[in-house]
Amino acid sequence: PYQKVRREHPDLFKLYYDETVMAYCGMLTPESEAGFRLERDALLQADPVQGDELRTLRVASDMAADYAYQDYGLNGQKRWCKSEGLEAYNRFVTRYRAAPPPGTESE
C-alpha cells in the first residue's frame, strides 16, 4: 500500500517527506511549518486524500525519510540536511513569506 500511495500522490508524498527531513535536521520553525501547511492545504485541495489513504501516505513518507537518514550515515546526514533539508526549509519559508496576510487574499 505504501508504494501505491506514493505512485498515486507523488507531490503529497514529497511534501510530507520534506517535512520529515526538516524535522530530522532540526529545521522546523514557525515560518517553515506555516509554509508547509500552506503548501499542504493547496495540494490537498487539488488532490483530496483523506482517511486511511492519507495515513498510509504519511507513513510511507516517514519511512522513506527514516531510511534515507539511516542510509547517509553520520557524515552523510550533515550533507543531507544541507541539501534536501535546506531546500525544503527554503521552499516552505519562501511559500510562507509569499502568502498574503490572513483576510487579504483576493478572489
Buried (B, 14 or more C-beta within 10 A) or exposed (E): EBEEBBEEBEEBBBBBBBBBBBBBBEBBBEBBBBBBBBBBEEBBEEEEBEEEBBEBBBBBBBBBBEEBBEEBEEEEBEEBBEEBBBEBBEBBBEBBEEBEEEEEEEE
